[in-house]
Amino acid sequence: MVSAGAKSAVEWLVSVAPDPEACRWEWERNPLGVALLPAGRAWDVLILGGDLGYPTLDVLTRLLDRPGPVLADFGDARTGFFVPCGTVSRWLGTGVRGAGRGTWIVVPYPGRVTGGVRWLVPPDGSGRLTDPAVLELAMHEAAARMTGA
């Protein structure tokens, strides 16, 4: 059984798919519990190495009631922060990869545990995203803590 929050999150996520109904149908039946969705339509994703991503998320959760969705990949090597569209094309920071218009990302089904990519902060269906300026400040604070500054 899928919760109402997960259901609205699914609706929000599949809204970016070229054929949302077909995407939802396939996603719900995919034994891996993942879908390939296009970035740059409702959100971009800034991807940090896990060594900076987790501390950044820790800072964000202290700054905000709830950050936007955050993914972790298999092995926790990378974390992906969902940010507004266009952020990737304007991002100047080094060591940060981005998924924006013209790219696709693997997204786990909300509320379902998969063996690989997973939600650290699942989407709530509201469309909430992390403000890139707040994310950048959190990254700086996390990096400073890591270096002992």
Secondary structure, DSSP 8 states (H G I E B T S, - for coil): ---HHHHHHHHHHHTTSSSHHHHHHHHHH-TT-EEEEESSSS-EEEEEEHHHHHHHHHHHHHHSSS-S-EEE-GGG-EEEEEE-TTHHHH---TT-EEE-TT-EEEEE-TT---SS-EEEE---SS-----HHHHHHHHHHHHHHHHT-
